């Protein structure tokens, strides 16, 4: 959550998967890809874990219209 553009972060499946939701207005597709790499590097350097951890960065825009 300390990284700019991150809106939410979730640990799923007992910490074996991390999902990070970023703001599409502040983070481009390329920046989202680099963010996932940076998170991988931080996890490898700072944590001890028995298996693998899957990191998913989600950058999503939704547009909804209602016709009446």
C-alpha positions in Angstrom: 0.0 0.0 0.0 3.0 2.3 0.3 3.5 2.4 -3.5 1.9 5.2 -5.4 -1.2 4.4 -7.4 -2.1 1.3 -5.3 -5.8 1.4 -4.2 -6.1 -2.0 -2.5 -4.0 -5.1 -1.8 -5.2 -8.6 -0.8 -3.4 -11.7 0.4 -5.3 -14.8 -0.8 -4.9 -18.5 -0.2 -3.0 -18.2 3.1 -0.6 -15.7 1.6 0.3 -17.7 -1.5 -1.3 -15.2 -3.8 -1.2 -11.4 -3.7 -3.6 -9.2 -5.7 -2.9 -5.5 -6.0 -5.5 -3.2 -7.5 -4.1 0.0 -9.0 -5.7 3.2 -10.2 -5.9 3.3 -14.0 -5.6 7.1 -14.0 -2.3 7.0 -12.1 -0.7 3.7 -13.3 -0.1 2.8 -17.0 0.0 -0.8 -18.4 3.8 -0.6 -18.4 4.0 0.8 -14.9 1.7 -2.0 -13.7 4.0 -4.6 -15.2 7.0 -2.9 -13.5 5.1 -2.8 -10.3 4.6 -6.6 -10.3 8.3 -7.1 -10.9 9.2 -4.6 -8.0 6.8 -6.5 -5.7 8.4 -9.8 -6.6 11.9 -8.4 -5.9 10.7 -7.0 -2.5 9.1 -10.3 -1.5 12.2 -12.3 -2.5 14.5 -9.9 -0.5 12.4 -9.4 2.6 10.4 -12.6 3.2 11.0 -16.2 3.9 8.3 -18.5 2.4 8.2 -22.2 1.8 6.7 -22.2 -1.7 5.9 -19.7 -4.4 3.8 -16.6 -4.2 1.8 -15.5 -7.2 1.6 -11.7 -7.7 -1.3 -10.2 -9.7 -1.6 -6.5 -10.5 -5.0 -5.4 -11.6 -5.5 -2.2 -13.6 -9.1 -1.9 -14.7 -11.4 0.7 -16.1 -15.2 0.2 -16.2 -17.7 2.2 -18.2 -21.4 1.7 -17.7 -24.2 3.4 -19.5 -28.0 3.0 -18.9 -30.5 3.8 -21.6 -34.0 4.6 -20.5 
